[in-house]
Amino acid sequence: MPFRPRLLRLCVAGFAAAAVFGASAAPETPPTPSQNSDAVMQLLLQKGLVPSATAVSDTTQGLVQQVRDTASDLVMSAMNFLGVPYRRGGNSAEEGFDCSGFTRHVFERSLGLVLPRRADQQAKDGALTKVSRDELKPGDLVFFNTMRRAFSHVGIYIGDGKFIHAPRTGSEVRIEDMRQSYWMKRFNGARRADLDDAARAETVQPRN
């Protein structure tokens, strides 16, 4: 049964901690902001994105703070798939992801919002709103021209100029910096889902 956003909002730190420590149960009370921050940092440490707990850069601290402050269930869900291998046509952690399979899986699992299958179709989805680069927020879809055609690649913006995506064959889900020249030259645009509408739809029409 898919995760429901209201459960993720209550247990986001518990799920993140379970991914790191193998915990068997979520906390009995909602997590505090500091617990959410710790969960994000533990994920970054586990995946080797931070060298050590005592060698955290200002940039990394900013990323952790931004993810925590936005309380983005979608971003936390996406980060739990760091390290999953790329697979063309892949739609799940078990079989691997391609770029649009990854974003589709995360959005459906976190918001109950089913995106189209291909990256270019997701960019044209009428349920999403266009967002300029200087207005990006964690959870936005970011699109790139990586195959000499518009909207041929997609990832999820997580804050601090970084995004998470399934890059290509032989790689795995990872975080990269959109400010690198490669991505800056190929950036096509961004789209945003109305998270409040998605939550309301989930409440009115609960999924089985």
N, C-alpha and C positions, 0 to 999 in steps of 0.2 A: 504494500500500500504506500503511495507517495507520501513524503513528509508534508505536513501542512504548515503554512507560514506562521500561524499562531503558536504552534508547538516549537518551531525553531526560534521564535522571538523569546520564548521563555527558557529555552535550553541550549542556546547557541554556544555558550561557554562549555556546557557539559559535553556536547558533541565534539567540540574541538579538543577538549581534554581527553575524551575517549579515544580520539584518533591518535593522540600522542602517547598516552599512558595505558591504553587498553582498559579504561574504566568500564565497569559493567552497569552503572546506573547513573542517571542524570541527578543533579543536585535537587534537594527537596524544595529549595527556595530559589527565586529568580536570581541570576548572577548579578553581582555588582559591577560597575564600570571597570574597576581594577581587575576583576576576574576576567572580564572580556579582553582587556588589554593583555593580561598574562596569557590567555589562550592564543591570541594572535601571535605573540612573541614566541610561544612554544612551537607553533606551526612553522614559523620562520627559522627557528633554530633547528628543528627536526629535519627540515628540507635543505639545510646548509645555506640558507639565504643570509644568515647572520653568522659571523665567525665564532662568537662566544657571547655569553651573557654580559661579560665585562668589556666587550669591544663593539658596542653598538654605536653606529654613526648617528649624527643628527638627522640625516636623511631617513634612516630606518626608523628612528624614533618618531619622525613626522608621519611616516606611513602607518605605523602601529596606531598612533594617536588618531589619525584620520579615519581609519577603519573602525576603531572603537567608537569614536564620536558619532559616526553616521549610523551605528547599530545596524549595519547592513547584513541581514541574513544571507542575501544572495552572494555577497563577497566572501563571507565565511564559508558558505557551502562550496563555492568555487575553489577556495584555497585547500579544502580537504581533498581535492583531486590532484594536487601537485605531485608530479612523479608518475602519473598514469601514462603509459606509452601511447604514442600516436599510432592511429590505424585509420587508413582511408576508409570512409564509410562507417566508422565506429560510432556507437551511440551510448556506450556504457563503460563504467570503470572496469568491468570484467573483461570486455573485449578490446578496450581502448577507444580513443576519441579521435576524430578529425576536428578541424576548427569549429565548424558549424554544429557538429554533433555534440561537442562539448558545451557550447553556449545554449543549445536547445535543451540539453539534459539539465543544466543548472537552473535555467529559468523555469522549467516545468517542475523540477523538484522543489525549488524555493518558493515560487510564486503561484504555481498552478497554471502558468501561462505557457501555452504550447506555441512555440515559434515555428515558422516554416523550416524545412530541412536544409536548404542551401543558404550560404552567406549572402548572396545577392538578393535572394527572396526575403531574408530577414531585414535587409536594409530598406526594402520597399514595403514592408508590412505596415498596413494602415493603423495598427494598434500601437505603433511606436512613434515617438515624436522626435524630429530632428533636433540635434543639439550642436552648438558650435564648440570648437576645441577649447576656448577659454571659459566655457561654462560646464565642463565635464564634472560629473560627480561619481563616486564609487557606485558600481552597479550598471553604469551605462555601457552599451555595446559600442565598440570602436571598430571601424572598418578600414581596410587597406587594399591597395592595388598591388598584389604580389605576383600576378600571373598575366600582366599586360591587359588586364580588364578591371573595370571598377568593381569594388565590393567583392573581390575574390578571396579575401581573408577577413576573419572576425575574431575578436577577443572581448574580454570584459575589463573595463577600467576599474582599478582598485584604489586609486588615489596616488598623490605625490608623483604624478607623471608616469605611473607604471600601469601595466595591464597584464592579465593572465590569459594564456591561450595554449592551444595545441598546435605547435608550429608546423611540423613536416615529418615525413617518413624518417625513422631512425632517431627521433627526438621524443620528448615527453612533455606533458603539461608543465609550464613554467612561467615565471614572472620576468617581464622585460621592460625596458625603459623606452617610452614613446619618444623621448627626446634624442635618442640615437639617430644619426643621420639616415640610416636605412629606413626606419619607420617614419621619420618626419617627411621624407620625400614621397612616401607611399600612402600617407594618411588620406582617406577618402571622406571621412565624416563619422558622426556618432548618432546613436538613437537611444531614446530613453522610454522605458515602460512606466506607466502611472502606477506606482506601487500601492497607492491608496485604493485605486480602483480594483487592482488585482486582489487585494486583501478583502475588499467588500464583496467581490464576486465569489471568493472562496467561502465567505461566511453565508451568503445567500444561497449558493449552490454547492454544498459540501461534496467533495469527491469521495467516491467509494474506494 
